[in-house]
Amino acid sequence: MDKQPTPVTVVITCAIQPDKVALARRELEAVIKLVLAHESACHGIRLLVDPKAPQRWLIIEQWDSEEAFNGPHMQTPHMQAFLKTAQTFLDGAADFSFWREERVAA
């Protein structure tokens, strides 16, 4: 019997070089379209921007599992190309964390 994947929320925090915010937004929008169109394990991607520091980004993604995100997703040609391009606009390394929803009694 196959084990059901555990849904995961991927939280990515990153800083963008101030003079490259527009480029970063264009590249992110393009890759999000590809991910949502071609990767059924992804159930949504949201970008949150710090209004006081627009180069600070929080990206929240919903995936079938951590394995789906780290495995097949990261190996797609569009993600490999995006990761390479991201090196030109990131200000330091992006931080990735994985979160699972816990049910609490109401």
N, C-alpha and C positions, 0 to 999 in steps of 0.2 A: 504494500500500500504506500503510495507516494505521500510524503509529508506536504501539507499545504504551506506555501510561502507566508512569511510573516510580513504584513505591510510595514513600510518604514517611511518616515519623513526625513529627508536629507536636508540639513541646514548648512548652507555655505556662506561664510562671511569673507569679504575681501575688500581691498582698497584698490581704487583705480588711480592711475597717474592723473592729476588734475587736468592736464591738457589733452587727455585721451578719453574723456568720459563719453563724448559723442561716438567715437569709434567703438568703444566697448559696448555701448548700448546697441548699435547697429549689428555688431557681431553676435551679441547675446540674443537679440530678437530673431536673427536668421537661424541660429542653431536651435532655439526653442521651437520654431515652426517645424523644423526637420524632425526633432525628437517627438513632438506631439503627433506628427503625421505618420511616422514610421516605427515608433516603439510603443507597442501596446502595454508594456509593463509600466509605463509612465502615465500617471493619472492627473498631472497638473504641475505647473511651474509658476511660481510667483516671484517677482522682483520687488523688494522694498528698498527705498533709498532714504538715507538720513537727510531730512530737510535742512539741517544745519551744516551738513558736510556732504554734499551730493556725490562725492567720490567714494563714500562708504556705502557698500551694498550688502544686503542680506537676501539670499536666494533660498526659497523654500520649495522643495520638490517632493511629490508623493510617488512612491514606487511600490511595486509588488513585494520587493524584498531588497535587502542590502546587497545580496548576491547579484540580483538583476542590474542594479546600479553599477556596482564595481566590476562586474564581468562583461556581459554582452554590450551594455550601454557604452562603457568607456572604450570598447574596442571598435565601435562603429567608425566608418571613415569620417563622418561629420564631426564626431567628438574628437577624434585624433587631430583633425584640422583645426578645430576650435581651440583645443588645448595648446597647440603650437602658436596660434595667433594671440591667444591670451597672454603669452609671455611678453608680448610687445606693449600691452597696456596695463597689466597688473602692477601694483606698487607693493611688491613683496608676494609671499605665497598666500594662496587662498586656504582657508581652514574649512575642513569638511567634518561634520558630525552626523550621527545617525540616531534617530529618536523613534521610539515605539510608544503608541498610545497606551496608557494605563486606564482601565475603567475604574472609576471611583463611585462609591454609593452616593446617591443624591440625598 
